[in-house]
Amino acid sequence: MEGRILLVEDDRLLGAQVVEHLREAGFETLWWTEGKSLTPPIASGIRLLILDLMLPGEYGMDILKGLRAFSEVPVLVLSARNDSFDKVRALKLGADDYLTKPFWPEELVERVRARLRRPTMQREGALEAGPVRVDPEHRTAKAGGKSVELTRVEFDILAALVRRANAVVTRRWLVENVLDPDRDGTERTLDVHVSRIRKKLGQENLIETVWGLGYRLRVPRAEP
C-alpha cells in the first residue's frame, strides 16, 4: 500500500519495538531484516525510509547511495556508529537525519513526525536568480541551463535562497523551516547540506556564507 514507512533493521528486538511504536502512532510500517537495494516501484510506495547501516546483505550506505540515484524519499539513518565521519558521509550521500543507538523509540517516532510534516512547496511558477532556476511545483533545479539533481532538503534550502536572492537567509530560519529544529547538530547538518548544494551547482562562490548570520545567494545586480 502506498504511503508506508520502510524500516531496514536486522536487530529483531529493536526492530519489533520500532514497528510497534510506529504502528501505534498510526504509521503503516514494512520491516526488512537485511539490506537490499530499493527499486523505483518500492521507493515510490513509501513515505520515509528508516535505515540501519550495519546490515547483513547490502551495506546501508550503499543502499542510500543507490536510492539517491533515482529517488528523493526522506531517509532517517539509525546506527550505533556515532563518530562524525559516518554522520557526515551519510548526510553527503543524501540522508535527511541521523539517529545514534541506543535511542528511545518515542524519540524516533517524533523525528518521523517532524520529517513528514516538513512544509511542502506551494505551487508557484519557476523562480530564477542569476544562473539558477528552480521549479517548486515539479521540484526541479537548473544551474547554467543544466539540470541539477538535489535531495528534498537540498531543494528546499536552494529554493529559499533563490526566493530571497542577494538577501541573507538566517541559519535559524533554515533550521526551523527546512530542517528539524529539535534534532542534534542542526547547524552542522545545515552546513553539510549547503556544501553539497554548492558542489552540485558547480559554482562554489554562488552561495555566500555570511558569518554569524546565515547564507546568501549572491547574484550580480543589473546595471541601471
C-alpha positions as CSV (number, residue, x, y, z in Angstrom):
1,M,0.0,0.0,0.0
2,E,1.2,3.5,-0.9
3,G,2.4,5.7,2.0
4,R,4.2,3.2,4.2
5,I,7.3,3.6,6.2
6,L,10.1,1.1,5.4
7,L,12.3,0.1,8.3
8,V,15.5,-1.8,7.5
9,E,16.9,-3.1,10.8
10,D,18.5,-6.5,11.5
11,D,18.2,-6.4,15.3
12,R,14.9,-8.2,15.8
13,L,14.2,-7.0,19.3
14,L,14.8,-3.3,18.4
15,G,13.0,-3.7,15.1
16,A,9.9,-5.1,16.7
17,Q,9.9,-2.2,19.2
18,V,10.2,0.4,16.5
19,V,7.5,-1.2,14.4
20,E,5.1,-1.4,17.4
21,H,5.7,2.3,18.3
22,L,5.3,3.4,14.6
23,R,2.1,1.4,14.2
24,E,0.7,2.7,17.5
25,A,1.4,6.2,16.2
26,G,-0.7,5.5,13.1
27,F,2.1,4.7,10.6
28,E,1.8,1.6,8.4
29,T,5.3,0.1,8.5
30,L,7.1,-2.5,6.4
31,W,10.1,-4.2,8.1
32,W,13.2,-5.7,6.3
33,T,15.8,-7.5,8.4
34,E,18.5,-7.5,5.8
35,G,20.0,-5.0,3.4
36,K,19.0,-5.0,-0.2
37,S,18.7,-2.4,-2.9
38,L,15.5,-0.5,-3.3
39,T,13.8,-0.4,-6.7
40,P,11.8,2.5,-8.1
41,P,8.5,0.7,-7.6
42,I,9.3,0.1,-3.9
43,A,10.6,3.6,-3.3
44,S,7.6,5.2,-4.9
45,G,5.3,3.4,-2.4
46,I,7.0,4.6,0.8
47,R,6.8,7.9,2.6
48,L,10.1,7.5,4.5
49,L,13.0,5.1,4.9
50,I,14.4,4.3,8.3
51,L,17.8,2.7,7.6
52,D,20.3,0.9,9.7
53,L,23.9,0.9,8.4
54,M,25.5,-2.4,9.6
55,L,23.3,-5.0,7.9
56,P,23.5,-8.5,6.6
57,G,23.4,-8.3,2.9
58,E,24.0,-4.9,1.4
59,Y,25.6,-2.2,3.4
60,G,23.4,0.7,4.5
61,M,25.5,3.4,2.9
62,D,25.3,1.6,-0.4
63,I,21.6,1.3,-0.2
64,L,21.3,5.0,0.5
65,K,23.6,5.9,-2.4
66,G,21.7,3.7,-4.8
67,L,18.3,5.1,-3.6
68,R,19.5,8.7,-4.2
69,A,20.3,7.9,-7.8
70,F,16.5,8.0,-8.6
71,S,14.5,9.0,-5.5
72,E,14.2,11.8,-3.0
73,V,12.2,9.8,-0.4
74,P,13.3,11.1,3.0
75,V,15.8,8.8,4.8
76,L,16.4,8.6,8.5
77,V,19.6,6.7,9.4
78,L,19.9,4.6,12.5
79,S,23.3,3.5,13.6
80,A,25.4,2.5,16.6
81,R,28.3,4.3,14.8
82,N,28.3,7.8,16.3
83,D,31.5,9.3,15.0
84,S,31.3,12.5,12.9
85,F,32.8,10.8,9.8
86,D,29.9,8.4,9.5
87,K,27.3,11.1,10.1
88,V,28.8,13.5,7.6
89,R,29.2,10.7,5.0
90,A,25.5,9.7,5.4
91,L,24.4,13.3,5.0
92,K,26.6,13.8,1.9
93,L,25.0,10.7,0.4
94,G,21.6,12.2,0.9
95,A,20.3,11.2,4.3
96,D,17.9,13.7,5.9
97,D,18.5,12.7,9.5
98,Y,20.9,10.6,11.6
99,L,19.9,9.0,15.0
100,T,22.5,7.1,17.0
101,K,21.8,3.9,19.0
102,P,20.7,3.5,21.8
103,F,17.7,5.7,21.5
104,W,14.2,5.9,22.8
105,P,11.6,4.6,20.3
106,E,9.4,7.6,21.2
107,E,12.2,9.9,20.0
108,L,12.3,8.1,16.7
109,V,8.6,8.4,16.3
110,E,8.8,12.2,16.9
111,R,11.6,12.5,14.4
112,V,9.5,10.6,11.9
113,R,6.6,13.0,12.5
114,A,8.9,16.0,12.2
115,R,10.3,14.8,8.9
116,L,6.9,14.1,7.4
117,R,5.4,17.4,8.4
118,R,8.2,19.5,6.8
119,P,6.4,22.2,4.9
120,T,5.9,21.4,1.2
121,M,6.4,23.9,-1.5
122,Q,3.2,25.7,-2.6
123,R,2.5,25.6,-6.3
124,E,4.0,28.6,-8.0
125,G,5.9,29.4,-11.2
126,A,9.6,28.8,-11.7
127,L,11.9,31.1,-9.8
128,E,15.2,32.4,-11.3
129,A,18.2,34.2,-9.7
130,G,21.3,34.6,-11.9
131,P,22.2,31.2,-13.3
132,V,19.9,29.3,-11.0
133,R,16.3,28.3,-11.9
134,V,14.1,26.3,-9.5
135,D,10.6,25.0,-10.3
136,P,8.8,24.4,-6.9
137,E,5.8,22.6,-8.5
138,H,7.9,20.0,-10.3
139,R,10.8,20.2,-7.8
140,T,13.4,20.6,-10.5
141,A,16.5,22.8,-10.5
142,K,18.9,24.0,-13.1
143,A,22.2,25.9,-13.0
144,G,23.5,27.5,-16.1
145,G,20.9,25.6,-18.1
146,K,22.0,22.2,-16.8
147,S,19.8,20.0,-14.6
148,V,20.9,19.6,-11.0
149,E,19.9,16.6,-9.0
150,L,19.0,17.6,-5.4
151,T,17.6,15.8,-2.4
152,R,14.3,17.1,-0.9
153,V,16.1,19.1,1.8
154,E,18.7,20.5,-0.6
155,F,15.9,21.7,-3.0
156,D,14.1,23.4,-0.1
157,I,17.3,25.2,1.0
158,L,18.1,26.3,-2.5
159,A,14.6,27.5,-3.2
160,A,14.6,29.6,0.0
161,L,17.8,31.2,-1.1
162,V,16.6,31.9,-4.7
163,R,13.4,33.5,-3.4
164,R,15.5,35.9,-1.4
165,A,18.4,36.4,-3.8
166,N,21.0,38.9,-2.5
167,A,19.4,38.9,0.9
168,V,20.6,36.9,3.9
169,V,18.6,33.9,4.9
170,T,19.4,33.2,8.5
171,R,20.6,29.9,9.8
172,R,17.8,29.9,12.4
173,W,15.1,30.3,9.7
174,L,16.6,27.5,7.7
175,V,16.8,25.2,10.7
176,E,13.3,26.0,11.8
177,N,11.6,25.9,8.4
178,V,13.6,23.4,6.4
179,L,15.5,21.1,8.8
180,D,14.1,19.6,12.0
181,P,14.7,22.2,14.8
182,D,14.8,19.6,17.6
183,R,17.4,17.2,16.2
184,D,21.1,17.0,17.2
185,G,23.7,19.0,15.3
186,T,21.2,21.0,13.2
187,E,23.6,23.8,12.3
188,R,26.3,21.3,11.4
189,T,23.8,19.4,9.3
190,L,22.8,22.7,7.6
191,D,26.5,23.4,6.7
192,V,26.8,19.9,5.2
193,H,23.7,20.4,3.0
194,V,24.8,23.8,1.8
195,S,28.3,22.5,1.0
196,R,26.7,19.7,-1.1
197,I,24.4,22.2,-2.9
198,R,27.5,24.3,-3.8
199,K,29.2,21.4,-5.3
200,K,26.2,20.2,-7.3
201,L,25.7,23.7,-8.7
202,G,29.3,23.7,-9.8
203,Q,29.7,27.3,-8.6
204,E,31.3,27.3,-5.2
205,N,31.0,31.1,-4.7
206,L,27.4,31.4,-5.7
207,I,26.1,30.8,-2.2
208,E,27.9,33.1,0.2
209,T,28.4,32.4,3.9
210,V,27.5,35.5,6.0
211,W,29.4,34.7,9.2
212,G,27.2,34.9,12.3
213,L,24.0,35.2,10.3
214,G,23.4,32.7,7.6
215,Y,23.6,32.3,3.8
216,R,23.0,34.5,0.8
217,L,22.6,33.6,-2.9
218,R,24.7,36.4,-4.5
219,V,23.5,37.4,-7.9
220,P,25.1,40.4,-9.8
221,R,22.5,43.2,-10.0
222,A,21.7,44.5,-13.4
223,E,23.1,47.9,-14.3
224,P,20.5,50.7,-14.4
